[in-house]
């Protein structure tokens, strides 16, 4: 879990973790509140990453994780720890290498603002067009994958585009990609996502990834 000032949310998430989770890693991305202390007291391994960035925090946290299967989620309480076991079942059964939790259709009305829904729809639309795919949720922050494939799918981005890039790398490589439905609810604490700024960056990243992929194949 990458966290930036999520002392209330991270406590909520860690307190709901199922017994199947062997290790809980929180990457504190320069918080100025009590996120690190609260996470540590809740039983998490806390890793500090002073270089800001959603993707940068994921990279540092995943590198520190020791499990064979990695499950990611945000520290704001919006993703469901209770659904981890069902989500990773295709990995355990050997039916997939990368699982992406799709939030759509939303099970809880009002869990996502209309602005976020429109932005997510636009970015997912362009991902599908550019890469000839058909996924429902390109921006979800809850995924699961086998740790031994990470070196092959690790994104370059240190920012919000990390999330869509890791899915692109998994889908366009030799790995079996699967979307499974998950619940999604209102976050705890302050919203940090800037859909205009982050949306434009993510859109440009999509085109960059598509062009880079073509260059690599030639």
Secondary structure, 3 states (H helix, E strand, C coil): CEECCCHHHHHHHHCCCCCCCCCCEEEECCCCCCHHHHHHHCCCEEEECCCCCHHHHHHHHHHHCCCCEEECCCCCCCECHHHHHHHHHHHHCCCCCEEEEECCCCCCCCCCCHHHHHHHHHHHHHHHHHHCCCCCCCCCCCEEEEHHHHHHHCCCCCCCCHHHHHHHHHHHCCCCEEEEECCECCCCCCCCCCHHHHHHHHHHHHHHHHHHHHHHHC
